[in-house]
Amino acid sequence: MIQYRKILELHFNNVSQRTISTSVGSSRNTISDITKRAKKLGLERLTDNMNNHWLEEFLFPEKQAIEKGFFPPDWEKIHKELQKKNVALKLLHMEYDQHARDSGKIPYAYRTFAENYGKYAKKYKATMPIRRKPGEVLEIDLAGSTLSINDRSNGGKLTVYVFVATFPYSQYSYVEGFLDMKSANWLTGHIHAFEYFGGTPESLVPDNLKTGVTKPLRGEPILNEAYRELADYYQTVIVPGRVRSPKDKASVEGTVGFISRQIIAALRHYQCFDLRDLNQQIWKKLNELNQEAFQKRPGSRKETFDEEEKSYLHPLRQTRFKLSEWRTAKVQPNYHIQIERMYYESVKYFV
């Protein structure tokens, strides 16, 4: 009998495979298969309830089905498919059932299939599919930390604000620095993010910044008119997060902290006089982060986005959105309105 628990205990204590093989009497290939499967499934430590039987079912669930004469489901593939839009467990069981019968094997009944998937999902610390679907939401925020560039005119420093956009499903992100967060730059950050992603999501979840939300009312926030126009143009909707409710955009909140540690902190001593130069450094580090492998799941942000999420985005409009600025002005007694010290003739209607 394979001693799964002892093998993993020794492995987690950095004992070599040769020594483990001698200790438990299993081949080095077996040791390698067990440790690789544990790493793939994110198992990093053992708890009291993880006995040999539990570990065997967790690491090699397909063996249990084969021993009982059933066609083994690919639980990892099922778990992945279930996170996609309009995909239900019942549909996946029907596909599994057909595949099993085409192979001349016995399929699990739906009830058993659902129970076994529930056990698998629970061991993954997820009792149900994640709430976010691919391409459904893009969360927007500003990093609390800032960067700076040198001011040529007086030798001082100019503050650079960091715009962050993140897809919760893949954690794929876009980052850019701006010298202010007025409406024009806020909208430009969105446009550049859409072009970086190659499409637009179903909805945007920004913070309640004044550049995006005029009044953060509890029931129906009043949006900045230019921001609303941008959303209409790109066929998406804006759903601002509630005030003092960071869980409404937890992914970008986490990404902001990650960006602050990995990008902002890394560039805190970088000296430059040009915002474009600083953004080139930001994008270089951003691409490295997006392509970096996940620690507890296969693939990377870039791979997950390209393979599972990008196809669900709305295609970009061929023409880039033209920025507009809305102002409220009072008509003067001379039938003119004043905007930035310029007078424009208004239209007077007589009844």
KAURWO-V863305 format. One record per residue. N is the residue number from 0. SS is DSSP state (a for helix, b for strand, c for the rest). PSI is psi in whole degrees, 0 to 359 (NA if undefined). NEAR is the number of other C-alpha atoms within 8 Angstrom. Layout:
BEGIN
n | ss | psi | near
N | SS | PSI | NEAR
N | SS | PSI | NEAR
END
This chain:
BEGIN
n | ss | psi | near
0 | c | 137 | 2
1 | c | 131 | 5
2 | c | 78 | 8
3 | a | 315 | 11
4 | a | 315 | 11
5 | a | 321 | 8
6 | a | 314 | 11
7 | a | 325 | 10
8 | a | 313 | 9
9 | a | 320 | 10
10 | a | 316 | 12
11 | a | 342 | 9
12 | c | 15 | 6
13 | c | 33 | 6
14 | c | 140 | 9
15 | c | 156 | 7
16 | a | 325 | 10
17 | a | 316 | 7
18 | a | 320 | 8
19 | a | 316 | 13
20 | a | 317 | 12
21 | a | 323 | 8
22 | a | 319 | 6
23 | a | 351 | 10
24 | c | 19 | 6
25 | c | 156 | 9
26 | c | 160 | 7
27 | a | 331 | 9
28 | a | 319 | 6
29 | a | 316 | 8
30 | a | 315 | 13
31 | a | 318 | 9
32 | a | 317 | 8
33 | a | 314 | 11
34 | a | 323 | 10
35 | a | 318 | 8
36 | a | 322 | 9
37 | a | 318 | 11
38 | a | 318 | 9
39 | a | 324 | 10
40 | c | 3 | 10
41 | c | 20 | 9
42 | c | 112 | 8
43 | c | 346 | 7
44 | c | 161 | 5
45 | c | 144 | 8
46 | c | 173 | 5
47 | c | 329 | 5
48 | c | 355 | 5
49 | c | 79 | 10
50 | c | 183 | 9
51 | a | 316 | 9
52 | a | 316 | 7
53 | a | 315 | 9
54 | a | 324 | 11
55 | a | 317 | 10
56 | a | 323 | 10
57 | a | 315 | 9
58 | a | 324 | 10
59 | c | 66 | 8
60 | a | 335 | 10
61 | a | 333 | 9
62 | a | 324 | 9
63 | a | 318 | 9
64 | a | 316 | 11
65 | a | 319 | 10
66 | a | 330 | 7
67 | c | 2 | 6
68 | c | 9 | 8
69 | b | 158 | 11
70 | c | 123 | 11
71 | c | 124 | 9
72 | c | 151 | 7
73 | c | 89 | 7
74 | a | 325 | 8
75 | a | 318 | 6
76 | a | 320 | 7
77 | a | 316 | 10
78 | a | 323 | 10
79 | a | 317 | 8
80 | a | 326 | 8
81 | c | 342 | 12
82 | c | 354 | 12
83 | c | 161 | 9
84 | c | 141 | 7
85 | c | 17 | 4
86 | c | 123 | 10
87 | c | 160 | 7
88 | a | 326 | 8
89 | a | 317 | 7
90 | a | 317 | 8
91 | a | 327 | 11
92 | a | 321 | 10
93 | a | 318 | 8
94 | a | 319 | 8
95 | a | 316 | 10
96 | a | 315 | 10
97 | a | 319 | 8
98 | a | 318 | 8
99 | a | 315 | 12
100 | a | 324 | 10
101 | a | 333 | 7
102 | c | 0 | 6
103 | c | 26 | 6
104 | c | 169 | 10
105 | b | 123 | 9
106 | c | 156 | 10
107 | c | 147 | 9
108 | c | 160 | 6
109 | a | 319 | 8
110 | a | 314 | 6
111 | a | 321 | 8
112 | a | 313 | 10
113 | a | 320 | 9
114 | a | 317 | 8
115 | a | 323 | 8
116 | a | 321 | 9
117 | a | 319 | 10
118 | a | 318 | 8
119 | a | 315 | 10
120 | a | 324 | 12
121 | a | 321 | 9
122 | a | 339 | 8
123 | c | 8 | 7
124 | c | 37 | 6
125 | c | 106 | 9
126 | c | 351 | 7
127 | c | 164 | 6
128 | c | 153 | 8
129 | c | 152 | 7
130 | c | 325 | 4
131 | c | 134 | 9
132 | c | 158 | 11
133 | c | 133 | 14
134 | c | 7 | 14
135 | c | 316 | 10
136 | b | 140 | 14
137 | b | 118 | 13
138 | b | 136 | 14
139 | b | 139 | 13
140 | b | 170 | 12
141 | b | 139 | 9
142 | c | 141 | 13
143 | c | 326 | 5
144 | c | 155 | 8
145 | c | 167 | 10
146 | b | 186 | 11
147 | b | 157 | 9
148 | b | 160 | 14
149 | b | 138 | 12
150 | c | 115 | 10
151 | c | 330 | 7
152 | c | 321 | 5
153 | c | 3 | 5
154 | c | 5 | 7
155 | c | 202 | 8
156 | b | 140 | 8
157 | b | 129 | 9
158 | b | 138 | 10
159 | b | 121 | 12
160 | b | 141 | 14
161 | b | 116 | 13
162 | b | 132 | 13
163 | b | 131 | 14
164 | b | 130 | 14
165 | b | 137 | 14
166 | b | 120 | 14
167 | c | 327 | 12
168 | c | 307 | 9
169 | c | 347 | 11
170 | c | 14 | 10
171 | c | 134 | 11
172 | b | 159 | 10
173 | b | 140 | 10
174 | b | 140 | 12
175 | b | 146 | 11
176 | b | 143 | 12
177 | b | 153 | 11
178 | c | 345 | 9
179 | c | 170 | 8
180 | c | 43 | 10
181 | c | 174 | 7
182 | a | 317 | 10
183 | a | 315 | 10
184 | a | 325 | 10
185 | a | 314 | 11
186 | a | 322 | 11
187 | a | 321 | 8
188 | a | 318 | 10
189 | a | 313 | 9
190 | a | 314 | 10
191 | a | 324 | 8
192 | a | 315 | 11
193 | a | 318 | 11
194 | a | 326 | 9
195 | a | 318 | 7
196 | a | 338 | 8
197 | c | 21 | 9
198 | c | 181 | 11
199 | b | 150 | 14
200 | c | 177 | 13
201 | c | 322 | 12
202 | b | 156 | 11
203 | b | 136 | 14
204 | b | 90 | 13
205 | c | 170 | 14
206 | c | 169 | 10
207 | c | 53 | 11
208 | c | 148 | 7
209 | c | 336 | 8
210 | c | 339 | 10
211 | c | 325 | 12
212 | b | 117 | 13
213 | b | 311 | 10
214 | b | 115 | 8
215 | c | 65 | 11
216 | c | 149 | 7
217 | c | 315 | 6
218 | c | 307 | 4
219 | c | 95 | 6
220 | c | 146 | 11
221 | b | 120 | 9
222 | b | 151 | 10
223 | c | 133 | 11
224 | a | 321 | 7
225 | a | 324 | 11
226 | a | 319 | 10
227 | a | 319 | 10
228 | a | 317 | 8
229 | a | 315 | 10
230 | a | 318 | 11
231 | a | 319 | 9
232 | a | 320 | 8
233 | c | 10 | 9
234 | c | 48 | 9
235 | c | 172 | 12
236 | b | 154 | 9
237 | b | 124 | 10
238 | c | 86 | 8
239 | c | 143 | 11
240 | c | 151 | 12
241 | c | 152 | 11
242 | c | 135 | 7
243 | c | 34 | 4
244 | c | 74 | 7
245 | a | 339 | 9
246 | a | 343 | 5
247 | a | 337 | 7
248 | a | 58 | 11
249 | a | 326 | 8
250 | a | 313 | 11
251 | a | 329 | 15
252 | a | 316 | 10
253 | a | 321 | 8
254 | a | 324 | 10
255 | a | 316 | 13
256 | a | 320 | 9
257 | a | 316 | 8
258 | a | 319 | 10
259 | a | 321 | 11
260 | a | 318 | 9
261 | a | 332 | 9
262 | a | 303 | 11
263 | a | 313 | 12
264 | c | 323 | 8
265 | c | 333 | 8
266 | c | 11 | 8
267 | c | 334 | 8
268 | c | 5 | 5
269 | c | 127 | 5
270 | c | 125 | 6
271 | c | 164 | 9
272 | c | 358 | 9
273 | c | 132 | 8
274 | a | 324 | 11
275 | a | 321 | 6
276 | a | 315 | 9
277 | a | 318 | 11
278 | a | 326 | 10
279 | a | 320 | 8
280 | a | 321 | 8
281 | a | 314 | 12
282 | a | 328 | 10
283 | a | 314 | 8
284 | a | 327 | 10
285 | a | 315 | 12
286 | a | 323 | 8
287 | a | 318 | 8
288 | a | 319 | 7
289 | a | 334 | 11
290 | a | 356 | 10
291 | c | 138 | 8
292 | b | 142 | 8
293 | c | 154 | 9
294 | c | 326 | 6
295 | c | 15 | 7
296 | c | 154 | 8
297 | c | 154 | 8
298 | c | 192 | 8
299 | b | 175 | 11
300 | a | 315 | 14
301 | a | 314 | 10
302 | a | 316 | 9
303 | a | 319 | 11
304 | a | 312 | 11
305 | a | 320 | 9
306 | a | 328 | 8
307 | a | 341 | 8
308 | a | 322 | 13
309 | a | 324 | 13
310 | a | 344 | 7
311 | a | 354 | 9
312 | c | 151 | 11
313 | b | 139 | 9
314 | c | 150 | 7
315 | c | 148 | 10
316 | c | 148 | 6
317 | c | 327 | 4
318 | c | 132 | 4
319 | c | 145 | 6
320 | c | 134 | 7
321 | c | 125 | 4
322 | c | 143 | 7
323 | c | 158 | 6
324 | c | 126 | 7
325 | c | 136 | 6
326 | c | 152 | 5
327 | c | 123 | 4
328 | c | 148 | 7
329 | c | 134 | 6
330 | c | 125 | 10
331 | c | 166 | 8
332 | c | 338 | 5
333 | c | 18 | 5
334 | c | 25 | 10
335 | b | 156 | 11
336 | b | 149 | 12
337 | b | 124 | 12
338 | b | 119 | 9
339 | c | 50 | 4
340 | c | 13 | 5
341 | b | 138 | 6
342 | b | 134 | 8
343 | b | 136 | 8
344 | b | 132 | 7
345 | c | 166 | 8
346 | c | 129 | 5
347 | c | 130 | 5
348 | c | 136 | 4
349 | c | 141 | 3
350 | c | NA | 2
END
